[in-house]
């Protein structure tokens, strides 16, 4: 017997235990398919979602040039030994098509959360933590669902910028143990077009040990992480963290900066820095060399690369030690001023208008400091980047009203109830 209804199930909650016994089932699979808001993390082992279960279909209004995603849940009463999702193109009935190449299917992969630190009522259990392309999930042999478990399916639609407005329909096929369910899809494409050019600046850390978890620290692998951020309109931090402060390293970074600055989805990139020997400060000569390399690449390519440059320093103690703040900020300002003059007064072979623009861009590079406004730092910091809770009230926001760019920070702080990128 195969379940295809969308009615009420007996609520079952499996917290820290597995969802069922492993091993292939000898009986025909019983399961339910339903839709869930794409803002909701549906736990693998919880059955508390009766009030939010939707009909197994996809219906959305979308803009051209954007991504929108839908979430479907495959809820297994008995074990499913094998599942897959197949996507086909959508048509508006007038000859216009959104091809299957614009539809990506992911399986949600789970991680056990066995401690709740915030005392905010969140459940213990298996949370969806990452999205794995369906073909990779199947290749790894993980495309099964234990009895009593949920399996989230994430479908992302990329709407071409030149798609004709209208309603595009089609179907997804969910295949479970050989049985096929057709899931209707309707995308109402509006006349609104999201610009390819991203103007909202951001800095998403992309170095340290993140990409090295691939056991591949090559530039090619590093660029895959950068490109993934840009694809979703997020800006990476440094463009490569293994370039070193050498002539070859400066030249490589300038080449990468030109490549990324030419991408309309790249709103900004950061200037690398080295710590000064024996002190809590940045090395002014290293920074000068990066800036000059970027300026010379700008003249070579007739592109003001530095118009997209920002600076973000993470020296230890930057928020706690007044002397460190003063040293870093003053060194940064003085270096910018010096290099700006060097560019303005030199490079006679460069186009005068471009030379002037590059010199000005250097002088205006923001030094983003991740701290809240403080009187004791006000003399040094021009670009405050407080945690999001520091914008709560009008009085809070007024502290940053004169700042040309409004930045905010979220990482391990603030905690509940503020939004973060963490689970």
N, C-alpha and C positions, 0 to 999 in steps of 0.2 A: 504494500500500500504506500502511496506517495502523497504527502500532504501538499496541497496547493492553496489552502484557505488562508485568510488573513484575520482569523478570529482570535478568541482568547485562549491562551495556553495556561496551564497550571504554572504558577510562578515557582521557579527553582533558583536557588542562589548557592553557587559553589564558590567559596572564597579562595582559600589557600590550597585546596586540593585540586587535582586534575579534573577535567570535565567528564571523563568516562574511561572505560577500559580500553586499552590499545588493542589493535588487531582487527582484521577485516571482519565485517559483519556478514552473517549468512542469510540475513533477511533483507528485503527490499528497503531502501532508505526512506525514512520519513523526515520531512523537513518543511520549514516555512521560509518564504522569502518576503521581506518587507523593506520599506524605505525608512531612513532616519535622517534628521537634519544633518547637514555636513558640518555643523558646529558642535556636534555631540560625539564624545568618545563613548562608544558602546563596548562595555567590558566583555571579554570572551566568555566569562563564567557567571554572568549575572543575568537574571530574567526579571527585570523590574521595569520594562519599557512598554507595557501594554498601552499606556495613555499616549505615547508618542509614535506608535507604529503607524506607518502609512502604507498605502497600497504600493505594491511593487511596480513602480513606474517612475519615469523621469520626466519632469515638466518644469521648464525654467525660462525666464526671460533673460536674454543675454545681450551684451553689447559686442559690436564688432571689434576685433583686435584684443579681446580679453580671454582669460581662462575662467571657466566655471566648473565646479565639481559636484557630483552627486554621490550619495552613500547608500548602498544596499546592504542588507544583512541576510546572510544565509544561516538560519537557526536550525541546528540538527537535533531532532529527537532521537534518531538512531545514527550511528556512525556513517559518514559519507567518505568513501574510500578515495574518490577522485572527483574534483570539480574544476571547471574552467569557465571563462567568460569570453564570448566572441562578440566583436563589434563590427558593424557594417555601416556604410555611408548613410547619410540622411539627405532627403530631398524635399523641396518645397512644392513639388507637383508641377512646376513650371520649367523644369529642365535645369534648375540650379541645385548644386550638390555640395554638401560638406562631407568630404571624403573620410573614409575610415582612418586615414593617416592622421587626422586631427582628433582622434579619440584614443585616449590612453587608459588602460585598465590596470589597477593595482590591487594586490591583496594586502590587507592590514596584518602586520606582524606584531605579536604581543610580547609584553614584558611584565613580569610579576612585580607588583607593588605590595610589599608586605609591611610597610611602615607608613603611617600618616603623621607627618610632623606638625601640620597646621591646625589640627583639631577642628576641621571645618566641615565635618560630616561626610567627607569623601569615603568611598568604599575601598576596602582592600580587594585585591584581585588582579587579573590580567588585563592590562590596559593596552589599546593599540598605540604603538610607539613609533612605527615607521611604515612607509608604503613601499612595497616591493613589486616591481613589474610582474604581471601575471605570468609571463613566460619564464621569468627567473624563479618564481615561486614553484612552478611546476617542474622545472629542470632540477631543482633541489629536492624534489619529492615531498614537498610540504603542502601540497594541495589536497589535503584531507581535513575533515572536521570530525572531532570526537563527539560521541553522543552527549547531548546536553550542553553543547558549546555553540557560541556565535562565531561566525567568520565574517568580518567586514570586507566589503568590496568597494573600491573607490574608483569612480569613473570621471576622468577629466576631459572636458571638451575645450579644444582650442578653436576659437571662432576667427576665421580669416578676416583680415581688415577689409577685404574687397567683397565679402559675402553680401549678396542682395538681401535687403530686409524681407522678412516673411517668416512663416512657421515651417520649420523643417522637421519631418517625422521619419521614424524608422524604428528599429528594435535592437536590443541587446539579447543575446542568448546566454542563459546560464545553464550549463550542462553539469549535472550531478549524477554520478554513477550511470552515465549513458542517457539519462532522461533530460529532455530539453524543456526549459521554460522561456517563452518569449516575453521580454520586458519592453513595453512600449516607451519610446523616447519622443518628446516634442520640445524643440527649442524655438522659442519665439525671438528671432533676431531683430533687434531694434535698429533704428537709424543712427543711434549713438555710436560713435567710433572712439575707442580709447587710443590716445596718441601713442605711437611707437616710442617717442622720446620721453624719457623719465627725468623729471626735474626734482623730485623729492629725494633729498640726500639721505644716505644711511651708511653705517659702517658695521658689517657683519664679520666677526673674527673668523678667519679661515686658515690660520696657521697652527702653531703648536703641534699637537699630536693628532689633529682631526684627520687630515688626509693621509697621515703616515699610518693610520690604521689599515690602509689598503696594502701595506707592505710594499709601497711604491712611492718613493719620494721624488720622482721625476717631475720636471716642469709640466710634462704632458698630463700627469695625474692632477697636479695642482690646478692646472687650467680647467680641468673638468669640474672642479668645485667652484671656481670663479664663474664659469659659464652657466652652471646650474643656478647660481644666485642671480645672475643677470637675466636669465630666462624668465625668472619670476620677479623682475624689477627690483632686486635688492643689490646693493653695492658691496663688493668685497672690501676687505681691509687692504693689506699690502698685496701686490699682484704676484709676488713670489718671495718666499722668505729664505731662500738659499742663494741669493745672488751675491752676497758679501760686498764689503766696501772696497772694491777694486775697480780699476778702469773698465775691465770686462763686465763687472757687476753693474756699474752705473749705466753702461751702454745697453746691457740687456734690459734693465728696468725701464730705460727710456723707450726702447723698442716695444716693450709690453704696454707701457702707458699710452703710446700712440695707438696701438691696436685697440685698447679698451676705450680710450677717449673718443675714438672714431665710431664706437658703437652707440647708437642713440639710447640704448637701454642702460648704459653705464652713466649714472649721474655723477659719480665721483670715485676717486681712488686716493689712497693715503701715501704720503711721503715716508719712506723708511727712515729709521734713525739708528744710531749706535749710541751706547752709553759712553760718556766721557770717562777716561781712565781715572780711577780713584775718587770719583765724586758722583753724587746723585744729580747728574745733569746730562744733557744731550751733547754729542760731539758736533760742534759747530762746523768743523771742516768737512766732516762726512755729509752733513746736511747741505752745505754749500755745493759739494760735488754732485749730489743728486739733483739739486735745483738747476745747476748749470747744464748738466747732461740733458735734462728735460727741456730747458730753454733752447739748447742747440738742436735737439730733435724737432722742436717746434719750428725753428727757422728752416730746417731741412725739408720738412713736410708741409710747410705753409699752414700749420695748424697750431692754435694756441692750446697746447696740451694742458698747460698749468691752470687753465680756467676751471678744470675739474679736480684740482688737487685740494686735499684737506690734510690736516695733521692730527694724529691721535697718539698721545704718549702714555705709556703704561708703566713708567718708572715706579718702583716700590715707594710707598709713602707720599705719593704726590698729593693726596688729599689731607694728610695728617701733619706734614712737616712744612712749616711756613717757608723755611729757607729753600727747600726743594722746589716749591711752587714758584718762588721768586726767581731762582736760578734757571729753571726750565723755560718759564715764560719770557724772561728777559733775553736769554740766549736765542730763543726762537725769534722774537721780535727783531733783535739786532741782526740776526742772520738774514732774515727776509729783507730788511732795509738795505743791508750791504749788497746782497745779490741783486736786488732791484736796481740799485745805482749802477752796479757793474754791467748789467744788461743795457740800461739806458745809455750809458756812456761808451759802450763798446759795440762790437758787431756791426761795423759800418756797412758791411756787405748785405746785411739783412734788410728786408723791407721795413721802412721807418714806422709805418702804421702797425705792423705786426710786432715789431720790437717794443713799441710803446705799450701795446696790449699785453704782451708777455710780462713786461716789467711791472705793470699794474696788477696782473694776476698774481704774480709772486708776492707783492706787497699785501694782497688781500687774502692770502691763504688762511683759513680759520684754524686756530689751535683749540680743538675740542677738548674741554676738560670735564671729566665725568664727576662733577660734584655740584651740590646745590649752592645758591648764591650765599656769599658770606662777606661781611664787611672787611674782614682781615685779608681776603684774597682779591677784593674788588680792584685794587691797583694793578693787578697782574693779569687777571683773566678777562678776556674779551668775548669768549664763546663758551658760556656755561652749558653743561649737559647734565641736568639733574635727573634723578629717578622720577618716573611718571607721577608719583604721588605728590611731587612738589608743584604740580600744576592744579591742585585740587580746588583752590579758592581764587577769587578775583585778586585778593591781596597777594597770594602766591604768584599768580601769573604776572602781576604788575612788576615784580622784581626783574622779569626778563623782557619787559615790553620794549625796551630800547635796543634790544639785541637784534641785529640784522637777520640772523638765522635762528630759528627756534629748534633746538635739539632736545631730545629726552633719551633716557637710558633705562633699560631693563635687562636684568640678568638674574642673579640669585636674589636680588632685591628689586622692588619691594615684594612683599609676600601677600597672601590673601588679604583683601579681596581683589587686589590689583592684577591686571592681565600681565602675563609673562609668556615667554616662549617655552617654558618648561611644563612638565606634566602637572 
